[in-house]
Amino acid sequence: LQALTLLNDPFVLEQAGHFAARALSQPGDTPARIRWLYATALNRPATDAEATRAAAFVTQQAAAHNGDEKKAWQDLAHAVFNLKEFVYLK
């Protein structure tokens, strides 16, 4: 039930949009913003592989959303919200 809520709940999508706006307001380029997003959400830096995949994902999603960069970043934030490491404490 929790996984479905994180995937479909309008509140979660709205929060992903707010988090994306915060990421986009950070200084620097896409890799710097990805590092900020991971550090803020997961309390650890993104690995090189994660940063590379996230940058490719943002580019792909921006194209899918007709160039809407904010929507692409919202999709990335939403994906990070659904990581097990975001949901569960060790």
C-alpha positions in Angstrom: 0.0 0.0 0.0 2.8 2.4 0.9 4.5 1.8 -2.5 1.3 2.6 -4.4 0.8 5.8 -2.4 4.3 6.9 -3.2 3.7 6.2 -6.9 0.2 7.7 -7.3 -0.7 10.1 -4.5 -1.2 13.7 -5.7 0.4 15.0 -2.5 3.6 13.0 -3.2 3.7 14.3 -6.8 3.2 17.8 -5.5 6.1 17.4 -3.0 8.3 16.1 -5.8 7.5 19.2 -7.8 8.5 21.4 -4.8 11.7 19.4 -4.4 12.4 19.7 -8.1 12.0 23.5 -7.9 14.5 23.6 -5.0 17.0 21.5 -7.0 16.6 23.8 -10.0 17.3 26.8 -7.8 20.6 25.4 -6.7 23.7 27.0 -8.3 25.7 25.0 -10.8 25.0 22.6 -13.6 23.0 19.4 -13.8 25.5 17.2 -12.1 25.8 19.7 -9.2 22.0 19.8 -8.8 21.9 16.0 -8.9 24.5 15.8 -6.2 22.4 18.3 -4.1 19.2 16.3 -4.7 20.8 13.0 -3.6 22.6 14.5 -0.6 19.4 16.2 0.6 17.0 13.3 0.0 19.3 10.4 1.0 21.9 12.1 3.2 24.7 10.8 1.0 26.3 11.8 -2.3 25.2 10.2 -5.5 27.6 7.7 -6.9 29.1 8.4 -10.3 26.8 5.8 -11.9 23.8 7.3 -10.2 24.7 10.8 -11.3 25.2 9.6 -14.9 21.9 7.7 -15.0 20.1 10.6 -13.3 21.4 13.1 -15.8 20.4 10.9 -18.7 17.0 10.4 -17.1 16.5 14.2 -16.8 17.4 14.7 -20.5 15.1 11.9 -21.6 12.2 13.2 -19.5 12.7 16.7 -20.6 12.3 15.5 -24.2 9.3 13.5 -23.3 7.7 16.6 -21.7 8.4 18.8 -24.7 11.4 20.6 -23.1 9.8 21.1 -19.7 12.8 20.9 -17.5 10.9 21.4 -14.2 8.6 18.4 -15.0 11.7 16.3 -15.8 13.3 17.2 -12.5 9.9 16.5 -10.8 10.1 13.0 -12.3 13.6 12.5 -11.0 12.6 13.7 -7.5 9.6 11.4 -7.6 11.9 8.5 -8.5 14.2 9.3 -5.7 11.2 9.4 -3.3 10.5 5.8 -4.3 14.0 4.5 -3.6 13.9 1.9 -0.7 16.8 3.9 0.9 14.5 7.0 1.0 11.6 5.0 2.5 13.3 2.8 5.1 15.8 3.6 7.8 18.8 1.3 8.3 
